[in-house]
């Protein structure tokens, strides 16, 4: 092998490793942001309010023969 070819191969491998490290770091940051946004969305969900002014017998049975 030529010395220049070995140097070029080494440089290419180093650049590829750096690109992969940057990509993994960006992916982790994106996942952290998505986790944060999902937590904010879940915190913002209001629990359902019970229906008021309805008779007590409503909602206790389901008509399965209709």
mmCIF file of the N, C-alpha and C atoms, coordinates in Angstrom:
data_MODEL
# 
_entry.id   MODEL 
# 
loop_
_atom_site.group_PDB 
_atom_site.id 
_atom_site.type_symbol 
_atom_site.label_atom_id 
_atom_site.label_alt_id 
_atom_site.label_comp_id 
_atom_site.label_asym_id 
_atom_site.label_entity_id 
_atom_site.label_seq_id 
_atom_site.pdbx_PDB_ins_code 
_atom_site.Cartn_x 
_atom_site.Cartn_y 
_atom_site.Cartn_z 
_atom_site.occupancy 
_atom_site.B_iso_or_equiv 
_atom_site.pdbx_formal_charge 
_atom_site.auth_seq_id 
_atom_site.auth_comp_id 
_atom_site.auth_asym_id 
_atom_site.auth_atom_id 
_atom_site.pdbx_PDB_model_num 
ATOM 1   N N  . UNK A 1 1  ? 0.825   -1.184 0.000  1.00 0.00 ? 1  UNK A N  1 
ATOM 2   C CA . UNK A 1 1  ? 0.000   0.000  0.000  1.00 0.00 ? 1  UNK A CA 1 
ATOM 3   C C  . UNK A 1 1  ? 0.865   1.240  0.000  1.00 0.00 ? 1  UNK A C  1 
ATOM 4   N N  . UNK A 1 2  ? 0.338   2.218  -0.640 1.00 0.00 ? 2  UNK A N  1 
ATOM 5   C CA . UNK A 1 2  ? 1.008   3.505  -0.698 1.00 0.00 ? 2  UNK A CA 1 
ATOM 6   C C  . UNK A 1 2  ? 0.792   4.257  0.611  1.00 0.00 ? 2  UNK A C  1 
ATOM 7   N N  . UNK A 1 3  ? 1.771   5.019  1.031  1.00 0.00 ? 3  UNK A N  1 
ATOM 8   C CA . UNK A 1 3  ? 1.684   5.777  2.272  1.00 0.00 ? 3  UNK A CA 1 
ATOM 9   C C  . UNK A 1 3  ? 0.543   6.786  2.198  1.00 0.00 ? 3  UNK A C  1 
ATOM 10  N N  . UNK A 1 4  ? 0.353   7.399  1.051  1.00 0.00 ? 4  UNK A N  1 
ATOM 11  C CA . UNK A 1 4  ? -0.728  8.374  0.895  1.00 0.00 ? 4  UNK A CA 1 
ATOM 12  C C  . UNK A 1 4  ? -2.095  7.712  1.007  1.00 0.00 ? 4  UNK A C  1 
ATOM 13  N N  . UNK A 1 5  ? -2.199  6.500  0.491  1.00 0.00 ? 5  UNK A N  1 
ATOM 14  C CA . UNK A 1 5  ? -3.467  5.781  0.575  1.00 0.00 ? 5  UNK A CA 1 
ATOM 15  C C  . UNK A 1 5  ? -3.796  5.450  2.024  1.00 0.00 ? 5  UNK A C  1 
ATOM 16  N N  . UNK A 1 6  ? -2.788  5.066  2.775  1.00 0.00 ? 6  UNK A N  1 
ATOM 17  C CA . UNK A 1 6  ? -2.996  4.760  4.196  1.00 0.00 ? 6  UNK A CA 1 
ATOM 18  C C  . UNK A 1 6  ? -3.417  6.024  4.944  1.00 0.00 ? 6  UNK A C  1 
ATOM 19  N N  . UNK A 1 7  ? -2.786  7.133  4.664  1.00 0.00 ? 7  UNK A N  1 
ATOM 20  C CA . UNK A 1 7  ? -3.128  8.399  5.320  1.00 0.00 ? 7  UNK A CA 1 
ATOM 21  C C  . UNK A 1 7  ? -4.558  8.815  4.954  1.00 0.00 ? 7  UNK A C  1 
ATOM 22  N N  . UNK A 1 8  ? -4.914  8.656  3.688  1.00 0.00 ? 8  UNK A N  1 
ATOM 23  C CA . UNK A 1 8  ? -6.256  9.014  3.248  1.00 0.00 ? 8  UNK A CA 1 
ATOM 24  C C  . UNK A 1 8  ? -7.296  8.126  3.935  1.00 0.00 ? 8  UNK A C  1 
ATOM 25  N N  . UNK A 1 9  ? -7.012  6.831  4.024  1.00 0.00 ? 9  UNK A N  1 
ATOM 26  C CA . UNK A 1 9  ? -7.918  5.902  4.681  1.00 0.00 ? 9  UNK A CA 1 
ATOM 27  C C  . UNK A 1 9  ? -8.081  6.264  6.153  1.00 0.00 ? 9  UNK A C  1 
ATOM 28  N N  . UNK A 1 10 ? -7.015  6.606  6.804  1.00 0.00 ? 10 UNK A N  1 
ATOM 29  C CA . UNK A 1 10 ? -7.064  6.991  8.211  1.00 0.00 ? 10 UNK A CA 1 
ATOM 30  C C  . UNK A 1 10 ? -7.888  8.256  8.406  1.00 0.00 ? 10 UNK A C  1 
ATOM 31  N N  . UNK A 1 11 ? -7.683  9.228  7.547  1.00 0.00 ? 11 UNK A N  1 
ATOM 32  C CA . UNK A 1 11 ? -8.439  10.476 7.628  1.00 0.00 ? 11 UNK A CA 1 
ATOM 33  C C  . UNK A 1 11 ? -9.919  10.224 7.390  1.00 0.00 ? 11 UNK A C  1 
ATOM 34  N N  . UNK A 1 12 ? -10.238 9.398  6.419  1.00 0.00 ? 12 UNK A N  1 
ATOM 35  C CA . UNK A 1 12 ? -11.631 9.080  6.112  1.00 0.00 ? 12 UNK A CA 1 
ATOM 36  C C  . UNK A 1 12 ? -12.297 8.376  7.291  1.00 0.00 ? 12 UNK A C  1 
ATOM 37  N N  . UNK A 1 13 ? -11.588 7.453  7.896  1.00 0.00 ? 13 UNK A N  1 
ATOM 38  C CA . UNK A 1 13 ? -12.152 6.733  9.049  1.00 0.00 ? 13 UNK A CA 1 
ATOM 39  C C  . UNK A 1 13 ? -12.388 7.688  10.215 1.00 0.00 ? 13 UNK A C  1 
ATOM 40  N N  . UNK A 1 14 ? -11.475 8.612  10.447 1.00 0.00 ? 14 UNK A N  1 
ATOM 41  C CA . UNK A 1 14 ? -11.628 9.569  11.536 1.00 0.00 ? 14 UNK A CA 1 
ATOM 42  C C  . UNK A 1 14 ? -12.818 10.490 11.281 1.00 0.00 ? 14 UNK A C  1 
ATOM 43  N N  . UNK A 1 15 ? -12.974 10.945 10.040 1.00 0.00 ? 15 UNK A N  1 
ATOM 44  C CA . UNK A 1 15 ? -14.092 11.827 9.699  1.00 0.00 ? 15 UNK A CA 1 
ATOM 45  C C  . UNK A 1 15 ? -15.421 11.093 9.859  1.00 0.00 ? 15 UNK A C  1 
ATOM 46  N N  . UNK A 1 16 ? -15.456 9.839  9.441  1.00 0.00 ? 16 UNK A N  1 
ATOM 47  C CA . UNK A 1 16 ? -16.679 9.048  9.564  1.00 0.00 ? 16 UNK A CA 1 
ATOM 48  C C  . UNK A 1 16 ? -17.046 8.866  11.032 1.00 0.00 ? 16 UNK A C  1 
ATOM 49  N N  . UNK A 1 17 ? -16.063 8.595  11.866 1.00 0.00 ? 17 UNK A N  1 
ATOM 50  C CA . UNK A 1 17 ? -16.309 8.448  13.297 1.00 0.00 ? 17 UNK A CA 1 
ATOM 51  C C  . UNK A 1 17 ? -16.850 9.732  13.903 1.00 0.00 ? 17 UNK A C  1 
ATOM 52  N N  . UNK A 1 18 ? -16.289 10.871 13.497 1.00 0.00 ? 18 UNK A N  1 
ATOM 53  C CA . UNK A 1 18 ? -16.753 12.160 14.017 1.00 0.00 ? 18 UNK A CA 1 
ATOM 54  C C  . UNK A 1 18 ? -18.186 12.426 13.578 1.00 0.00 ? 18 UNK A C  1 
ATOM 55  N N  . UNK A 1 19 ? -18.497 12.133 12.325 1.00 0.00 ? 19 UNK A N  1 
ATOM 56  C CA . UNK A 1 19 ? -19.853 12.346 11.817 1.00 0.00 ? 19 UNK A CA 1 
ATOM 57  C C  . UNK A 1 19 ? -20.852 11.484 12.585 1.00 0.00 ? 19 UNK A C  1 
ATOM 58  N N  . UNK A 1 20 ? -20.472 10.258 12.876 1.00 0.00 ? 20 UNK A N  1 
ATOM 59  C CA . UNK A 1 20 ? -21.365 9.373  13.617 1.00 0.00 ? 20 UNK A CA 1 
ATOM 60  C C  . UNK A 1 20 ? -21.566 9.865  15.041 1.00 0.00 ? 20 UNK A C  1 
ATOM 61  N N  . UNK A 1 21 ? -20.524 10.341 15.673 1.00 0.00 ? 21 UNK A N  1 
ATOM 62  C CA . UNK A 1 21 ? -20.646 10.875 17.029 1.00 0.00 ? 21 UNK A CA 1 
ATOM 63  C C  . UNK A 1 21 ? -21.571 12.079 17.058 1.00 0.00 ? 21 UNK A C  1 
ATOM 64  N N  . UNK A 1 22 ? -21.451 12.957 16.084 1.00 0.00 ? 22 UNK A N  1 
ATOM 65  C CA . UNK A 1 22 ? -22.313 14.138 16.008 1.00 0.00 ? 22 UNK A CA 1 
ATOM 66  C C  . UNK A 1 22 ? -23.760 13.699 15.780 1.00 0.00 ? 22 UNK A C  1 
ATOM 67  N N  . UNK A 1 23 ? -23.971 12.736 14.901 1.00 0.00 ? 23 UNK A N  1 
ATOM 68  C CA . UNK A 1 23 ? -25.325 12.263 14.612 1.00 0.00 ? 23 UNK A CA 1 
ATOM 69  C C  . UNK A 1 23 ? -25.967 11.643 15.855 1.00 0.00 ? 23 UNK A C  1 
ATOM 70  N N  . UNK A 1 24 ? -25.212 10.858 16.589 1.00 0.00 ? 24 UNK A N  1 
ATOM 71  C CA . UNK A 1 24 ? -25.749 10.231 17.808 1.00 0.00 ? 24 UNK A CA 1 
ATOM 72  C C  . UNK A 1 24 ? -26.064 11.292 18.854 1.00 0.00 ? 24 UNK A C  1 
ATOM 73  N N  . UNK A 1 25 ? -25.200 12.276 19.000 1.00 0.00 ? 25 UNK A N  1 
ATOM 74  C CA . UNK A 1 25 ? -25.437 13.347 19.962 1.00 0.00 ? 25 UNK A CA 1 
ATOM 75  C C  . UNK A 1 25 ? -26.696 14.129 19.602 1.00 0.00 ? 25 UNK A C  1 
ATOM 76  N N  . UNK A 1 26 ? -26.860 14.450 18.327 1.00 0.00 ? 26 UNK A N  1 
ATOM 77  C CA . UNK A 1 26 ? -28.055 15.180 17.892 1.00 0.00 ? 26 UNK A CA 1 
ATOM 78  C C  . UNK A 1 26 ? -29.312 14.338 18.100 1.00 0.00 ? 26 UNK A C  1 
ATOM 79  N N  . UNK A 1 27 ? -29.224 13.046 17.842 1.00 0.00 ? 27 UNK A N  1 
ATOM 80  C CA . UNK A 1 27 ? -30.367 12.159 18.053 1.00 0.00 ? 27 UNK A CA 1 
ATOM 81  C C  . UNK A 1 27 ? -30.767 12.141 19.527 1.00 0.00 ? 27 UNK A C  1 
ATOM 82  N N  . UNK A 1 28 ? -29.789 12.068 20.415 1.00 0.00 ? 28 UNK A N  1 
ATOM 83  C CA . UNK A 1 28 ? -30.083 12.064 21.849 1.00 0.00 ? 28 UNK A CA 1 
ATOM 84  C C  . UNK A 1 28 ? -30.726 13.377 22.279 1.00 0.00 ? 28 UNK A C  1 
ATOM 85  N N  . UNK A 1 29 ? -30.247 14.502 21.753 1.00 0.00 ? 29 UNK A N  1 
ATOM 86  C CA . UNK A 1 29 ? -30.839 15.793 22.091 1.00 0.00 ? 29 UNK A CA 1 
ATOM 87  C C  . UNK A 1 29 ? -32.279 15.865 21.592 1.00 0.00 ? 29 UNK A C  1 
ATOM 88  N N  . UNK A 1 30 ? -32.514 15.361 20.396 1.00 0.00 ? 30 UNK A N  1 
ATOM 89  C CA . UNK A 1 30 ? -33.861 15.372 19.848 1.00 0.00 ? 30 UNK A CA 1 
ATOM 90  C C  . UNK A 1 30 ? -34.797 14.495 20.689 1.00 0.00 ? 30 UNK A C  1 
ATOM 91  N N  . UNK A 1 31 ? -34.321 13.349 21.122 1.00 0.00 ? 31 UNK A N  1 
ATOM 92  C CA . UNK A 1 31 ? -35.136 12.479 21.963 1.00 0.00 ? 31 UNK A CA 1 
ATOM 93  C C  . UNK A 1 31 ? -35.446 13.151 23.299 1.00 0.00 ? 31 UNK A C  1 
ATOM 94  N N  . UNK A 1 32 ? -34.484 13.855 23.872 1.00 0.00 ? 32 UNK A N  1 
ATOM 95  C CA . UNK A 1 32 ? -34.715 14.577 25.127 1.00 0.00 ? 32 UNK A CA 1 
ATOM 96  C C  . UNK A 1 32 ? -35.775 15.661 24.940 1.00 0.00 ? 32 UNK A C  1 
ATOM 97  N N  . UNK A 1 33 ? -35.704 16.374 23.814 1.00 0.00 ? 33 UNK A N  1 
ATOM 98  C CA . UNK A 1 33 ? -36.695 17.412 23.541 1.00 0.00 ? 33 UNK A CA 1 
ATOM 99  C C  . UNK A 1 33 ? -38.084 16.804 23.371 1.00 0.00 ? 33 UNK A C  1 
ATOM 100 N N  . UNK A 1 34 ? -38.172 15.689 22.664 1.00 0.00 ? 34 UNK A N  1 
ATOM 101 C CA . UNK A 1 34 ? -39.463 15.036 22.466 1.00 0.00 ? 34 UNK A CA 1 
ATOM 102 C C  . UNK A 1 34 ? -40.017 14.531 23.785 1.00 0.00 ? 34 UNK A C  1 
ATOM 103 N N  . UNK A 1 35 ? -39.161 13.999 24.644 1.00 0.00 ? 35 UNK A N  1 
ATOM 104 C CA . UNK A 1 35 ? -39.591 13.525 25.956 1.00 0.00 ? 35 UNK A CA 1 
ATOM 105 C C  . UNK A 1 35 ? -40.142 14.693 26.777 1.00 0.00 ? 35 UNK A C  1 
ATOM 106 N N  . UNK A 1 36 ? -39.459 15.832 26.704 1.00 0.00 ? 36 UNK A N  1 
ATOM 107 C CA . UNK A 1 36 ? -39.899 17.015 27.433 1.00 0.00 ? 36 UNK A CA 1 
ATOM 108 C C  . UNK A 1 36 ? -41.247 17.513 26.908 1.00 0.00 ? 36 UNK A C  1 
ATOM 109 N N  . UNK A 1 37 ? -41.403 17.562 25.594 1.00 0.00 ? 37 UNK A N  1 
ATOM 110 C CA . UNK A 1 37 ? -42.667 18.017 25.010 1.00 0.00 ? 37 UNK A CA 1 
ATOM 111 C C  . UNK A 1 37 ? -43.804 17.055 25.350 1.00 0.00 ? 37 UNK A C  1 
ATOM 112 N N  . UNK A 1 38 ? -43.542 15.776 25.317 1.00 0.00 ? 38 UNK A N  1 
ATOM 113 C CA . UNK A 1 38 ? -44.575 14.794 25.649 1.00 0.00 ? 38 UNK A CA 1 
ATOM 114 C C  . UNK A 1 38 ? -45.000 14.938 27.106 1.00 0.00 ? 38 UNK A C  1 
ATOM 115 N N  . UNK A 1 39 ? -44.044 15.166 27.989 1.00 0.00 ? 39 UNK A N  1 
ATOM 116 C CA . UNK A 1 39 ? -44.372 15.351 29.407 1.00 0.00 ? 39 UNK A CA 1 
ATOM 117 C C  . UNK A 1 39 ? -45.230 16.602 29.598 1.00 0.00 ? 39 UNK A C  1 
ATOM 118 N N  . UNK A 1 40 ? -44.903 17.677 28.873 1.00 0.00 ? 40 UNK A N  1 
ATOM 119 C CA . UNK A 1 40 ? -45.699 18.900 28.966 1.00 0.00 ? 40 UNK A CA 1 
ATOM 120 C C  . UNK A 1 40 ? -47.118 18.662 28.460 1.00 0.00 ? 40 UNK A C  1 
ATOM 121 N N  . UNK A 1 41 ? -47.254 17.914 27.363 1.00 0.00 ? 41 UNK A N  1 
ATOM 122 C CA . UNK A 1 41 ? -48.577 17.617 26.836 1.00 0.00 ? 41 UNK A CA 1 
ATOM 123 C C  . UNK A 1 41 ? -49.396 16.793 27.827 1.00 0.00 ? 41 UNK A C  1 
ATOM 124 N N  . UNK A 1 42 ? -48.757 15.806 28.433 1.00 0.00 ? 42 UNK A N  1 
ATOM 125 C CA . UNK A 1 42 ? -49.469 14.966 29.392 1.00 0.00 ? 42 UNK A CA 1 
ATOM 126 C C  . UNK A 1 42 ? -49.882 15.746 30.632 1.00 0.00 ? 42 UNK A C  1 
ATOM 127 N N  . UNK A 1 43 ? -49.044 16.671 31.054 1.00 0.00 ? 43 UNK A N  1 
ATOM 128 C CA . UNK A 1 43 ? -49.390 17.497 32.205 1.00 0.00 ? 43 UNK A CA 1 
ATOM 129 C C  . UNK A 1 43 ? -50.561 18.422 31.888 1.00 0.00 ? 43 UNK A C  1 
ATOM 130 N N  . UNK A 1 44 ? -50.687 18.819 30.643 1.00 0.00 ? 44 UNK A N  1 
ATOM 131 C CA . UNK A 1 44 ? -51.729 19.752 30.245 1.00 0.00 ? 44 UNK A CA 1 
ATOM 132 C C  . UNK A 1 44 ? -53.095 19.125 30.055 1.00 0.00 ? 44 UNK A C  1 
ATOM 133 N N  . UNK A 1 45 ? -53.166 17.812 30.054 1.00 0.00 ? 45 UNK A N  1 
ATOM 134 C CA . UNK A 1 45 ? -54.458 17.148 29.849 1.00 0.00 ? 45 UNK A CA 1 
ATOM 135 C C  . UNK A 1 45 ? -55.297 17.296 31.115 1.00 0.00 ? 45 UNK A C  1 
ATOM 136 N N  . UNK A 1 46 ? -56.489 17.810 30.930 1.00 0.00 ? 46 UNK A N  1 
ATOM 137 C CA . UNK A 1 46 ? -57.402 17.989 32.057 1.00 0.00 ? 46 UNK A CA 1 
ATOM 138 C C  . UNK A 1 46 ? -58.197 16.704 32.272 1.00 0.00 ? 46 UNK A C  1 
ATOM 139 N N  . UNK A 1 47 ? -58.402 16.311 33.523 1.00 0.00 ? 47 UNK A N  1 
ATOM 140 C CA . UNK A 1 47 ? -59.226 15.122 33.769 1.00 0.00 ? 47 UNK A CA 1 
ATOM 141 C C  . UNK A 1 47 ? -60.669 15.414 33.351 1.00 0.00 ? 47 UNK A C  1 
ATOM 142 N N  . UNK A 1 48 ? -61.380 14.409 32.887 1.00 0.00 ? 48 UNK A N  1 
ATOM 143 C CA . UNK A 1 48 ? -62.754 14.646 32.449 1.00 0.00 ? 48 UNK A CA 1 
ATOM 144 C C  . UNK A 1 48 ? -63.637 15.072 33.621 1.00 0.00 ? 48 UNK A C  1 
ATOM 145 N N  . UNK A 1 49 ? -64.498 16.000 33.330 1.00 0.00 ? 49 UNK A N  1 
ATOM 146 C CA . UNK A 1 49 ? -65.418 16.493 34.356 1.00 0.00 ? 49 UNK A CA 1 
ATOM 147 C C  . UNK A 1 49 ? -66.637 15.570 34.399 1.00 0.00 ? 49 UNK A C  1 
ATOM 148 N N  . UNK A 1 50 ? -67.103 15.232 35.588 1.00 0.00 ? 50 UNK A N  1 
ATOM 149 C CA . UNK A 1 50 ? -68.287 14.374 35.667 1.00 0.00 ? 50 UNK A CA 1 
ATOM 150 C C  . UNK A 1 50 ? -69.516 15.135 35.148 1.00 0.00 ? 50 UNK A C  1 
ATOM 151 N N  . UNK A 1 51 ? -70.381 14.383 34.490 1.00 0.00 ? 51 UNK A N  1 
ATOM 152 C CA . UNK A 1 51 ? -71.606 14.988 33.972 1.00 0.00 ? 51 UNK A CA 1 
ATOM 153 C C  . UNK A 1 51 ? -72.505 15.391 35.145 1.00 0.00 ? 51 UNK A C  1 
ATOM 154 N N  . UNK A 1 52 ? -72.974 16.592 35.091 1.00 0.00 ? 52 UNK A N  1 
ATOM 155 C CA . UNK A 1 52 ? -73.806 17.091 36.193 1.00 0.00 ? 52 UNK A CA 1 
ATOM 156 C C  . UNK A 1 52 ? -75.257 17.208 35.736 1.00 0.00 ? 52 UNK A C  1 
ATOM 157 N N  . UNK A 1 53 ? -76.128 17.197 36.698 1.00 0.00 ? 53 UNK A N  1 
ATOM 158 C CA . UNK A 1 53 ? -77.555 17.354 36.470 1.00 0.00 ? 53 UNK A CA 1 
ATOM 159 C C  . UNK A 1 53 ? -78.151 16.214 35.645 1.00 0.00 ? 53 UNK A C  1 
ATOM 160 N N  . UNK A 1 54 ? -77.580 15.038 35.728 1.00 0.00 ? 54 UNK A N  1 
ATOM 161 C CA . UNK A 1 54 ? -78.139 13.876 35.043 1.00 0.00 ? 54 UNK A CA 1 
ATOM 162 C C  . UNK A 1 54 ? -78.664 12.890 36.079 1.00 0.00 ? 54 UNK A C  1 
ATOM 163 N N  . UNK A 1 55 ? -79.705 12.149 35.727 1.00 0.00 ? 55 UNK A N  1 
ATOM 164 C CA . UNK A 1 55 ? -80.203 11.148 36.676 1.00 0.00 ? 55 UNK A CA 1 
ATOM 165 C C  . UNK A 1 55 ? -79.143 10.094 36.976 1.00 0.00 ? 55 UNK A C  1 
ATOM 166 N N  . UNK A 1 56 ? -79.183 9.515  38.156 1.00 0.00 ? 56 UNK A N  1 
ATOM 167 C CA . UNK A 1 56 ? -78.174 8.556  38.612 1.00 0.00 ? 56 UNK A CA 1 
ATOM 168 C C  . UNK A 1 56 ? -78.202 7.260  37.817 1.00 0.00 ? 56 UNK A C  1 
ATOM 169 N N  . UNK A 1 57 ? -79.357 6.905  37.207 1.00 0.00 ? 57 UNK A N  1 
ATOM 170 C CA . UNK A 1 57 ? -79.453 5.637  36.499 1.00 0.00 ? 57 UNK A CA 1 
ATOM 171 C C  . UNK A 1 57 ? -78.809 5.662  35.115 1.00 0.00 ? 57 UNK A C  1 
ATOM 172 N N  . UNK A 1 58 ? -78.512 6.838  34.582 1.00 0.00 ? 58 UNK A N  1 
ATOM 173 C CA . UNK A 1 58 ? -77.912 6.918  33.250 1.00 0.00 ? 58 UNK A CA 1 
ATOM 174 C C  . UNK A 1 58 ? -76.454 6.459  33.266 1.00 0.00 ? 58 UNK A C  1 
ATOM 175 N N  . UNK A 1 59 ? -76.082 5.660  32.267 1.00 0.00 ? 59 UNK A N  1 
ATOM 176 C CA . UNK A 1 59 ? -74.714 5.203  32.141 1.00 0.00 ? 59 UNK A CA 1 
ATOM 177 C C  . UNK A 1 59 ? -74.370 3.954  32.892 1.00 0.00 ? 59 UNK A C  1 
ATOM 178 N N  . UNK A 1 60 ? -75.352 3.305  33.498 1.00 0.00 ? 60 UNK A N  1 
ATOM 179 C CA . UNK A 1 60 ? -75.088 2.112  34.282 1.00 0.00 ? 60 UNK A CA 1 
ATOM 180 C C  . UNK A 1 60 ? -75.242 0.830  33.462 1.00 0.00 ? 60 UNK A C  1 
ATOM 181 N N  . UNK A 1 61 ? -75.939 0.872  32.343 1.00 0.00 ? 61 UNK A N  1 
ATOM 182 C CA . UNK A 1 61 ? -76.160 -0.334 31.535 1.00 0.00 ? 61 UNK A CA 1 
ATOM 183 C C  . UNK A 1 61 ? -75.857 -0.021 30.071 1.00 0.00 ? 61 UNK A C  1 
ATOM 184 N N  . UNK A 1 62 ? -75.580 -1.093 29.322 1.00 0.00 ? 62 UNK A N  1 
ATOM 185 C CA . UNK A 1 62 ? -75.329 -0.987 27.894 1.00 0.00 ? 62 UNK A CA 1 
ATOM 186 C C  . UNK A 1 62 ? -76.294 -1.912 27.185 1.00 0.00 ? 62 UNK A C  1 
ATOM 187 N N  . UNK A 1 63 ? -76.986 -1.388 26.174 1.00 0.00 ? 63 UNK A N  1 
ATOM 188 C CA . UNK A 1 63 ? -77.914 -2.190 25.396 1.00 0.00 ? 63 UNK A CA 1 
ATOM 189 C C  . UNK A 1 63 ? -77.123 -2.927 24.323 1.00 0.00 ? 63 UNK A C  1 
ATOM 190 N N  . UNK A 1 64 ? -76.942 -4.222 24.486 1.00 0.00 ? 64 UNK A N  1 
ATOM 191 C CA . UNK A 1 64 ? -76.161 -4.998 23.536 1.00 0.00 ? 64 UNK A CA 1 
ATOM 192 C C  . UNK A 1 64 ? -77.019 -5.704 22.498 1.00 0.00 ? 64 UNK A C  1 
ATOM 193 N N  . UNK A 1 65 ? -78.317 -5.550 22.557 1.00 0.00 ? 65 UNK A N  1 
ATOM 194 C CA . UNK A 1 65 ? -79.187 -6.238 21.595 1.00 0.00 ? 65 UNK A CA 1 
ATOM 195 C C  . UNK A 1 65 ? -79.677 -5.313 20.499 1.00 0.00 ? 65 UNK A C  1 
ATOM 196 N N  . UNK A 1 66 ? -79.327 -4.094 20.537 1.00 0.00 ? 66 UNK A N  1 
ATOM 197 C CA . UNK A 1 66 ? -79.810 -3.132 19.538 1.00 0.00 ? 66 UNK A CA 1 
ATOM 198 C C  . UNK A 1 66 ? -79.127 -3.347 18.210 1.00 0.00 ? 66 UNK A C  1 
# 
